[in-house]
Every structure is written in structure tokens, then in C-alpha cells.
Amino acid sequence: MRPKVAVLFKMKSRPVEELKKYADVEFILYPGVEELRERIGEFDGVIISPLNPFPREVIEMAGRLKVISCHSAGYDHVDVKAATERGIYVTKVSGVLSEAVAEFAVGLTIALLRKIAYTDKLVRSGKWESQAMIWSSFQDIETVYGKKVGILGMGAIGEAIARRMKALGTEILYWSRSRKEAVEQEVGAVYKPLEDVLRESDIVILALPATPETYHIINGERIKLLEGKYLVNIGRGTLVDEKAVVKAIEEGRLKGYATDVFEEEPVREHGLFKYERETVLTPHHAGLSREAMEDMGFQAVRNLLSVFRGEVPKDLVNREVVKVRPPEKVKML
């Protein structure tokens, strides 16, 4: 019998066509938790996006489910513990988004220092009164060139950011769970303790995952080390104590903050909204590009099919699940 797979978002067509060669596919677009609870028992596998929460209450109703394939590098929207307890394999994609997210991180940084988003809005609103008005504010505009850029997190995304920032004529400092000798040799990146990176950098870019250890890694105390500096977040919203950031901008201690992620998403009201000159805010879409989305789709499909073939995917999140339900017990292809 062919596996039955639910896709919970608008996935690119080419990966879906590949999946349909091996499985019966049904789209349930962006279901609520209650709808998902009612339907999840029909499926052997599911492919989900970060916009599809997958809590324990859904997993407990998933009697047939063998694999949750995340169409994302992050998997904090899945209750992995609950999935493991029930012998459900959870997979993620890796490497696919690195270049797209790194490119976006550099774009955010340039937009923040050069006031691109603010001046775009100024022109569109008809407030460009004179060239003298524009030139009078030049002291607020800075170049990325010549700055010290501190990167927190030197995984694939951090490394891709470092390469691009080096090309822009910056000095790279970084902190990570382990030293990365390859990137040190390639771009001259210098490893330093976390507080030293914050203290010595002109721009700090967050490229860390959401874990208990990284929760509010930029907190009220550490943000004091960022006085007169810029902060850019393309990791996860929970990396930053947003109240501390708002306070630091309000008091003029933080020069600027650009972020693609928030503690609560989607965000409709926020203390950052009134600081248009000092912030650049985007809706968690750093990885969204046609090329990246298609590549990610193919990897999510491969991960799912490998579980159905009785294989252990390279990007299996909960490796202890193989003790709960060995690969041969979930084989369907």
C-alpha cells in the first residue's frame, strides 16, 4: 500500500510531483490545531512549514504517523519529545537556505546602516522637501565597509555571512559552540568569547538556532555591551529580549536593530514600530526565494521517503527515535 502524506502549506510543484511518484498526497493548507487533530490519524507522513504548529495534542491523535518532515531548518514548532515517545521520526532540511539567508542578513545590515527602508518610506510619503533636508541627516548614515562584524553562531549560515561580510571590507569576529578553523583560515575570522564579541564589534549578527541555551542570549545585561552599536537578527526571535532592545533604542544606547524574526509571530503591534530610523523589520522571510524553496522542498521529500524506505535520514532530528521504533518498523516502500 502506498503511503498517504499530508502537505500542510503551499509547497512548490516540482517537489510535490516527485513525492506523488511514491505516495498519495493530500493538501490541507494551514489547518488549525483542531482540524489537524481530526485529520492527522489518516496519514502515514506529513510535510510541514514553520507556519504549521505541531503540538503534542496533535501528535497524540496521529495513530498512523511515521514521519514529520520539516520544510525548514528549524523545528521548534514541533513537539519533538512527544513525537519521539510515539516513535515518529522528525526530520529537517540543512544547508539549503544558507546562501539565501546569508544574503538577506547582509541586505538587512546594509539597509539598517544606510537607512534604506526609512528613506524609501520618506520618498513614497512625499516628505522629500529638499536635498538640504537629506544632507542634514548624513551623520546618521554609516557604511558597512571598515566595520568590525561579530557573528554569533558559525554554522552554515554564519559561515556564508562571514564570506560576504569579508568581501565588503569588514573584520570578522565570532562566537560559536566550537571553533571553526576552516572559516578562520578562509576569511580571517577571529574566535572570541561571547561577551568580547559583543564588546568589540560595531555590528553584531545573530545566526543561532532556538534552544534553551540561546533563549534571550541578548538580554538586558548583554545589551549594555552593545552601546553605540548595531544588532541584526536572522536567527530566531527568542534569541533577543525584545523589551530590552526597545528600551536600549528608546534611550539611544543601541544605534539600530534589524530583525527578520520576533518572539511572537505574526507581529501586529510592537514597541519597535515607532522607531523607523533606527530599525528595519521584516516578516520572517530571509530564506524565501524561488530557488531556495524548491531546493528545500526536494530535501523535505527525500527525508520523508528515506524514512518510508527504512533508512535513517542524515537530517533526522530525534535520533533516539530509532530505539523506540527501528527503521524497519516504519518501512513502507
ABEGO torsion letter per residue (X at the ends): XBBBBBBABBBBAAAAAAAAAABBBBBBBGBBAAAAAAAAAABABBBBBAABBBBAAAAAABAABABBBBBBABAAABBAAAAAAAGBBBBBBBGAAAAAAAAAAAAAAAAAAAGAAAAAAAAAAGABABAAAAAAAAAABBBABGBBBBBBEBBAAAAAAAAAAAAAGBBBBBBBABBBAAAAAAAGBBBBBAAAAAAABABBBBABBBBAAABGABBAAAAAAABGBBBBBABBAAABBAAAAAAAAAAGABABBBBABBABOBBABBAAAABAAABBBBBGAAABBAAAAAAAAAAAAAAAAAAAAGBBBAABABAAAAAABBAAAABAX
